[in-house]
Amino acid sequence: MIGWLAGAVGGGTAVAATASGSFPLLVAGFLILGLGHGANQLARYAAADAQPPRRKGRMVSLIVWGGTIGAVVGPATLDPMAPVASRLGLDDLAG
């Protein structure tokens, strides 16, 4: 949970860096965001490790599919969120 919280803080830092135009802050945000990525990778291992041997492969595949769906749906929200970013005074791509 701490790793995922750090990832959320890193994402927020990266957004703030984008809004302020600060490259060093962007790099710092991405470094912190990497902690969330590491926590996500560990969750895959934990999900498989907590299951009986016959279900380990299925659990890992469900987690990988969840990540795949997120990788497709996440970028698809960019266009619908552009007006929200504009109303907040941010660049459309910050949506």
DSSP file (Angstrom, degrees, kcal/mol; ACC not computed):
  #  RESIDUE AA STRUCTURE BP1 BP2  ACC     N-H-->O    O-->H-N    N-H-->O    O-->H-N    TCO  KAPPA ALPHA  PHI   PSI    X-CA   Y-CA   Z-CA
    1    1 A M     >        0   0    0      0, 0.0     4,-2.5     0, 0.0     5,-0.2   0.000 360.0 360.0 360.0 -37.9    0.0    0.0    0.0
    2    2 A I  H  >  +     0   0    0      1,-0.2     4,-2.7     2,-0.2     5,-0.2   0.907 360.0  51.0 -65.1 -40.0    2.9    2.4    0.8
    3    3 A G  H  > S+     0   0    0      2,-0.2     4,-2.1     1,-0.2    -1,-0.2   0.902 111.5  46.8 -63.3 -40.9    4.4    1.7   -2.6
    4    4 A W  H  > S+     0   0    0      2,-0.2     4,-2.1     1,-0.2    -2,-0.2   0.875 111.6  51.1 -69.7 -36.4    1.1    2.4   -4.4
    5    5 A L  H  X S+     0   0    0     -4,-2.5     4,-2.4     2,-0.2    -2,-0.2   0.917 109.6  50.4 -64.2 -42.5    0.6    5.6   -2.3
    6    6 A A  H  X S+     0   0    0     -4,-2.7     4,-2.8     1,-0.2    -2,-0.2   0.896 108.3  53.5 -61.3 -39.4    4.1    6.7   -3.3
    7    7 A G  H  X S+     0   0    0     -4,-2.1     4,-2.3     2,-0.2    -1,-0.2   0.897 108.7  48.7 -61.9 -40.1    3.2    6.0   -6.9
    8    8 A A  H  X S+     0   0    0     -4,-2.1     4,-2.4     2,-0.2    -2,-0.2   0.903 111.8  48.9 -66.0 -40.6    0.2    8.2   -6.6
    9    9 A V  H  X S+     0   0    0     -4,-2.4     4,-2.4     2,-0.2    -2,-0.2   0.909 111.1  50.9 -63.8 -41.4    2.3   11.0   -5.0
   10   10 A G  H  X S+     0   0    0     -4,-2.8     4,-2.3    22,-0.3    23,-0.2   0.888 109.5  50.2 -63.2 -39.5    4.8   10.6   -7.8
   11   11 A G  H  X S+     0   0    0     -4,-2.3     4,-2.1     2,-0.2    -2,-0.2   0.916 111.5  48.1 -64.4 -42.9    2.1   10.9  -10.4
   12   12 A G  H  X S+     0   0    0     -4,-2.4     4,-2.5     2,-0.2    -2,-0.2   0.881 110.9  51.6 -63.6 -37.9    0.8   14.0   -8.7
   13   13 A T  H  X S+     0   0    0     -4,-2.4     4,-2.5     2,-0.2    -2,-0.2   0.901 108.7  50.8 -64.7 -41.0    4.3   15.4   -8.6
   14   14 A A  H  X S+     0   0    0     -4,-2.3     4,-2.1    15,-0.2    -2,-0.2   0.889 110.5  49.3 -64.8 -38.3    4.7   14.7  -12.3
   15   15 A V  H  X S+     0   0    0     -4,-2.1     4,-2.4     2,-0.2    -2,-0.2   0.929 112.0  48.1 -64.8 -44.6    1.5   16.6  -13.1
   16   16 A A  H  X S+     0   0    0     -4,-2.5     4,-2.1     1,-0.2    -2,-0.2   0.888 111.1  51.3 -62.6 -38.5    2.6   19.5  -10.9
   17   17 A A  H  X>S+     0   0    0     -4,-2.5     5,-1.8     2,-0.2     4,-1.4   0.886 109.7  49.7 -65.9 -38.6    5.9   19.5  -12.7
   18   18 A T  H  <5S+     0   0    0     -4,-2.1    -2,-0.2     1,-0.2    -1,-0.2   0.917 111.6  48.5 -65.1 -42.8    4.2   19.5  -16.1
   19   19 A A  H  <5S+     0   0    0     -4,-2.4    -2,-0.2     1,-0.2    -1,-0.2   0.857 118.4  39.6 -66.1 -34.6    2.0   22.4  -15.0
   20   20 A S  H  <5S-     0   0    0     -4,-2.1    -1,-0.2    -5,-0.2    -2,-0.2   0.592 106.4-124.0 -92.2 -10.7    4.9   24.4  -13.7
   21   21 A G  T  <5 +     0   0    0     -4,-1.4     2,-0.8     1,-0.2    -3,-0.2   0.773  57.3 150.3  75.5  26.0    7.3   23.5  -16.5
   22   22 A S     >< -     0   0    0     -5,-1.8     4,-1.6    -6,-0.2    -1,-0.2  -0.822  27.9-173.5 -98.6 108.6    9.9   22.1  -14.1
   23   23 A F  H  > S+     0   0    0     -2,-0.8     4,-2.4     2,-0.2     5,-0.2   0.920  85.2  52.5 -67.5 -44.1   12.0   19.4  -15.6
   24   24 A P  H  > S+     0   0    0      0, 0.0     4,-2.2     0, 0.0    -1,-0.2   0.894 110.7  48.7 -59.5 -37.4   13.9   18.5  -12.4
   25   25 A L  H  > S+     0   0    0      2,-0.2     4,-2.5     1,-0.2    -2,-0.2   0.862 108.9  54.1 -68.5 -34.4   10.6   18.1  -10.6
   26   26 A L  H  X S+     0   0    0     -4,-1.6     4,-2.4     2,-0.2    -1,-0.2   0.922 108.6  48.2 -63.1 -44.6    9.3   15.9  -13.4
   27   27 A V  H  X S+     0   0    0     -4,-2.4     4,-2.2     2,-0.2    -2,-0.2   0.920 111.9  49.7 -62.5 -43.2   12.3   13.6  -13.1
   28   28 A A  H  X S+     0   0    0     -4,-2.2     4,-2.2     1,-0.2    -2,-0.2   0.911 110.0  51.5 -61.9 -41.9   11.7   13.4   -9.3
   29   29 A G  H  X S+     0   0    0     -4,-2.5     4,-2.5     1,-0.2   -15,-0.2   0.903 110.0  48.7 -61.2 -41.6    8.0   12.7   -9.9
   30   30 A F  H  X S+     0   0    0     -4,-2.4     4,-1.6     2,-0.2    -1,-0.2   0.863 108.7  53.5 -68.4 -34.4    8.9    9.8  -12.3
   31   31 A L  H  X S+     0   0    0     -4,-2.2     4,-0.6     2,-0.2    -2,-0.2   0.923 112.7  43.7 -64.0 -42.8   11.4    8.4   -9.8
   32   32 A I  H >X S+     0   0    0     -4,-2.2     3,-1.2     1,-0.2     4,-0.8   0.882 109.0  57.8 -68.7 -37.5    8.7    8.3   -7.1
   33   33 A L  H 3X S+     0   0    0     -4,-2.5     4,-1.6     1,-0.3     3,-0.5   0.830  95.8  65.7 -60.0 -32.4    6.2    7.0   -9.6
   34   34 A G  H 3X S+     0   0    0     -4,-1.6     4,-2.4     1,-0.2    -1,-0.3   0.793  91.8  62.0 -61.1 -28.9    8.6    4.1  -10.1
   35   35 A L  H <X S+     0   0    0     -3,-1.2     4,-2.2    -4,-0.6    -1,-0.2   0.896 103.1  49.7 -63.7 -38.9    8.0    3.0   -6.5
   36   36 A G  H  X S+     0   0    0     -4,-0.8     4,-2.0    -3,-0.5    -2,-0.2   0.884 109.0  51.8 -65.4 -38.1    4.4    2.4   -7.4
   37   37 A H  H  X S+     0   0    0     -4,-1.6     4,-2.2     2,-0.2    -2,-0.2   0.915 109.1  50.5 -64.1 -41.8    5.4    0.4  -10.4
   38   38 A G  H  X S+     0   0    0     -4,-2.4     4,-2.2     1,-0.2    -2,-0.2   0.901 109.0  51.3 -62.4 -40.7    7.6   -1.7   -8.2
   39   39 A A  H  X S+     0   0    0     -4,-2.2     4,-1.7     1,-0.2    -1,-0.2   0.880 108.6  52.4 -63.4 -37.5    4.8   -2.3   -5.8
   40   40 A N  H  X S+     0   0    0     -4,-2.0     4,-1.2     2,-0.2    -1,-0.2   0.902 108.6  49.4 -65.5 -40.9    2.6   -3.3   -8.7
   41   41 A Q  H  X S+     0   0    0     -4,-2.2     4,-1.3     1,-0.2     3,-0.3   0.895 109.9  51.5 -65.0 -39.1    5.2   -5.9   -9.8
   42   42 A L  H  X S+     0   0    0     -4,-2.2     4,-2.7     1,-0.2    -1,-0.2   0.829 101.5  61.9 -66.5 -31.1    5.4   -7.3   -6.3
   43   43 A A  H  X S+     0   0    0     -4,-1.7     4,-2.5     1,-0.2    -1,-0.2   0.865  99.6  55.4 -63.0 -34.9    1.6   -7.6   -6.2
   44   44 A R  H  X S+     0   0    0     -4,-1.2     4,-1.7    -3,-0.3    -1,-0.2   0.932 110.2  44.8 -61.8 -44.9    1.9  -10.1   -9.1
   45   45 A Y  H  X S+     0   0    0     -4,-1.3     4,-2.8     1,-0.2    -2,-0.2   0.930 113.5  49.8 -64.8 -45.0    4.3  -12.2   -7.1
   46   46 A A  H  X S+     0   0    0     -4,-2.7     4,-1.8     1,-0.2    -2,-0.2   0.880 108.2  53.4 -63.4 -38.4    2.2  -12.0   -3.9
   47   47 A A  H  < S+     0   0    0     -4,-2.5    -1,-0.2     1,-0.2     4,-0.2   0.898 114.3  41.5 -64.0 -39.9   -1.0  -13.0   -5.8
   48   48 A A  H >< S+     0   0    0     -4,-1.7     3,-1.2    -5,-0.2    -2,-0.2   0.893 113.2  53.2 -73.6 -39.3    0.7  -16.1   -7.2
   49   49 A D  H 3< S+     0   0    0     -4,-2.8    -2,-0.2     1,-0.3    -1,-0.2   0.804 104.5  55.5 -68.1 -29.4    2.5  -16.9   -3.9
   50   50 A A  T 3< S+     0   0    0     -4,-1.8    -1,-0.3    -5,-0.2    -2,-0.2   0.487  97.9  81.1 -82.6  -2.2   -0.7  -16.8   -1.9
   51   51 A Q  S <  S-     0   0    0     -3,-1.2     5,-0.1    -4,-0.2    -3,-0.0  -0.649  90.3 -96.4-104.0 158.3   -2.5  -19.4   -4.1
   52   52 A P    >>  -     0   0    0      0, 0.0     3,-2.1     0, 0.0     4,-0.8  -0.360  47.7-102.1 -63.3 154.7   -2.4  -23.2   -4.2
   53   53 A P  G >4 S+     0   0    0      0, 0.0     3,-0.6     0, 0.0     4,-0.4   0.813 120.4  57.1 -52.1 -35.3    0.1  -24.4   -6.9
   54   54 A R  G 34 S+     0   0    0      1,-0.2     4,-0.2     2,-0.1     3,-0.0   0.693 111.6  42.1 -73.0 -16.3   -2.7  -25.3   -9.3
   55   55 A R  G <> S+     0   0    0     -3,-2.1     4,-2.1     2,-0.1    -1,-0.2   0.448  85.9  93.4-107.7  -1.8   -4.0  -21.7   -9.3
   56   56 A K  H <X S+     0   0    0     -4,-0.8     4,-2.1    -3,-0.6     5,-0.2   0.916  86.9  48.1 -61.0 -45.5   -0.8  -19.7   -9.4
   57   57 A G  H  > S+     0   0    0     -4,-0.4     4,-2.3     1,-0.2    -1,-0.2   0.894 110.8  51.5 -62.9 -40.1   -0.7  -19.3  -13.2
   58   58 A R  H  > S+     0   0    0     -4,-0.2     4,-2.2     2,-0.2    -1,-0.2   0.904 108.8  50.6 -64.3 -41.2   -4.3  -18.2  -13.3
   59   59 A M  H  X S+     0   0    0     -4,-2.1     4,-2.0     2,-0.2    -2,-0.2   0.924 111.4  47.5 -64.4 -44.0   -3.8  -15.5  -10.7
   60   60 A V  H  X S+     0   0    0     -4,-2.1     4,-2.5     1,-0.2    -1,-0.2   0.911 111.4  51.4 -63.5 -41.0   -0.8  -14.1  -12.5
   61   61 A S  H  X S+     0   0    0     -4,-2.3     4,-2.4     1,-0.2    -1,-0.2   0.883 108.1  51.8 -66.1 -36.4   -2.7  -14.1  -15.8
   62   62 A L  H  X S+     0   0    0     -4,-2.2     4,-2.1     2,-0.2    -1,-0.2   0.907 111.5  47.1 -64.5 -40.5   -5.6  -12.2  -14.3
   63   63 A I  H  X S+     0   0    0     -4,-2.0     4,-2.1     2,-0.2    -2,-0.2   0.907 112.0  49.6 -67.8 -40.9   -3.3   -9.6  -12.9
   64   64 A V  H  X S+     0   0    0     -4,-2.5     4,-2.1     2,-0.2    -2,-0.2   0.909 110.9  50.0 -64.7 -40.8   -1.5   -9.2  -16.2
   65   65 A W  H  X S+     0   0    0     -4,-2.4     4,-2.6     2,-0.2    -1,-0.2   0.894 108.0  54.0 -63.9 -38.7   -4.9   -8.9  -18.0
   66   66 A G  H  X S+     0   0    0     -4,-2.1     4,-2.1     1,-0.2    -1,-0.2   0.910 109.5  47.8 -60.3 -41.6   -5.9   -6.2  -15.5
   67   67 A G  H  X S+     0   0    0     -4,-2.1     4,-2.1     2,-0.2    -1,-0.2   0.866 110.4  52.3 -65.4 -36.7   -2.8   -4.3  -16.4
   68   68 A T  H  X S+     0   0    0     -4,-2.1     4,-1.3     2,-0.2    -2,-0.2   0.916 109.1  48.7 -65.9 -43.3   -3.4   -4.7  -20.1
   69   69 A I  H  X S+     0   0    0     -4,-2.6     4,-3.0     1,-0.2     3,-0.4   0.916 112.0  49.8 -63.2 -42.0   -6.9   -3.3  -19.8
   70   70 A G  H  X S+     0   0    0     -4,-2.1     4,-2.4     1,-0.2    -1,-0.2   0.866 106.7  55.4 -63.1 -36.4   -5.6   -0.4  -17.7
   71   71 A A  H  < S+     0   0    0     -4,-2.1    -1,-0.2     1,-0.2    -2,-0.2   0.786 115.4  38.7 -68.1 -26.3   -2.9    0.3  -20.4
   72   72 A V  H  X S+     0   0    0     -4,-1.3     4,-1.0    -3,-0.4    -2,-0.2   0.883 120.2  42.7 -87.9 -44.7   -5.6    0.5  -23.0
   73   73 A V  H  X S+     0   0    0     -4,-3.0     4,-0.8    -5,-0.2    -3,-0.2   0.877 106.2  63.2 -72.4 -38.0   -8.3    2.3  -21.1
   74   74 A G  H >< S+     0   0    0     -4,-2.4     3,-1.4    -5,-0.3     4,-0.2   0.943 107.2  40.0 -54.6 -56.8   -6.0    4.8  -19.4
   75   75 A P  H >4 S+     0   0    0      0, 0.0     3,-1.5     0, 0.0     4,-0.4   0.793 106.8  66.2 -64.5 -25.6   -4.8    6.6  -22.6
   76   76 A A  H 3< S+     0   0    0     -4,-1.0     3,-0.2     1,-0.3    -2,-0.2   0.697  94.2  60.0 -69.0 -16.5   -8.3    6.4  -24.0
   77   77 A T  T <X S+     0   0    0     -3,-1.4     4,-1.6    -4,-0.8    -1,-0.3   0.505  81.7  87.4 -86.4  -3.9   -9.4    8.9  -21.2
   78   78 A L  H <> S+     0   0    0     -3,-1.5     4,-0.7    -4,-0.2    -1,-0.2   0.937  88.8  44.5 -62.7 -48.9   -7.0   11.5  -22.4
   79   79 A D  H >4 S+     0   0    0     -4,-0.4     3,-1.0    -3,-0.2    -1,-0.2   0.927 113.3  49.1 -65.0 -45.7   -9.3   13.1  -24.9
   80   80 A P  H 34 S+     0   0    0      0, 0.0     4,-0.4     0, 0.0    -1,-0.2   0.809 112.4  49.9 -65.1 -25.2  -12.4   13.2  -22.6
   81   81 A M  H 3X S+     0   0    0     -4,-1.6     4,-2.2     1,-0.2    -2,-0.2   0.552  86.0  88.3 -88.6  -7.3  -10.3   14.7  -19.8
   82   82 A A  H <X S+     0   0    0     -3,-1.0     4,-2.3    -4,-0.7    -1,-0.2   0.900  86.5  51.0 -59.4 -43.2   -8.9   17.5  -22.0
   83   83 A P  H  > S+     0   0    0      0, 0.0     4,-2.3     0, 0.0    -1,-0.2   0.878 109.0  52.3 -63.1 -34.1  -11.8   19.9  -21.4
   84   84 A V  H  > S+     0   0    0     -4,-0.4     4,-1.4     2,-0.2    -2,-0.2   0.934 110.0  48.0 -65.3 -44.6  -11.4   19.4  -17.6
   85   85 A A  H  <>S+     0   0    0     -4,-2.2     5,-2.9     1,-0.2     4,-0.3   0.900 110.4  52.3 -62.3 -40.2   -7.7   20.2  -17.8
   86   86 A S  H ><5S+     0   0    0     -4,-2.3     3,-1.5     1,-0.2    -1,-0.2   0.908 106.8  52.2 -62.6 -42.4   -8.5   23.3  -19.9
   87   87 A R  H 3<5S+     0   0    0     -4,-2.3    -1,-0.2     1,-0.3    -2,-0.2   0.807 108.0  52.6 -64.0 -28.4  -11.0   24.5  -17.3
   88   88 A L  T 3<5S-     0   0    0     -4,-1.4    -1,-0.3    -5,-0.2    -2,-0.2   0.463 122.1-108.2 -85.4  -0.7   -8.3   24.1  -14.6
   89   89 A G  T < 5S+     0   0    0     -3,-1.5    -3,-0.2     1,-0.3     2,-0.2   0.664  78.9 126.2  84.2  16.4   -5.9   26.2  -16.6
   90   90 A L      < -     0   0    0     -5,-2.9    -1,-0.3    -6,-0.2    -2,-0.1  -0.592  69.6 -86.7-102.3 165.7   -3.7   23.3  -17.7
   91   91 A D    >   -     0   0    0     -2,-0.2     3,-1.8     1,-0.1     4,-0.3  -0.388  40.3-115.0 -65.0 148.8   -2.6   22.1  -21.1
   92   92 A D  G >  S+     0   0    0      1,-0.3     3,-1.8     2,-0.2    -7,-0.2   0.860 115.8  59.1 -55.3 -37.2   -5.0   19.7  -22.8
   93   93 A L  G 3  S+     0   0    0      1,-0.3    -1,-0.3     2,-0.1   -11,-0.1   0.640  90.6  70.4 -71.6 -11.6   -2.5   16.9  -22.6
   94   94 A A  G <         0   0    0     -3,-1.8    -1,-0.3     1,-0.2    -2,-0.2   0.590 360.0 360.0 -76.3  -9.4   -2.4   17.2  -18.8
   95   95 A G    <         0   0    0     -3,-1.8    -1,-0.2    -4,-0.3    -2,-0.1   0.506 360.0 360.0 -60.5 360.0   -5.9   15.8  -18.8
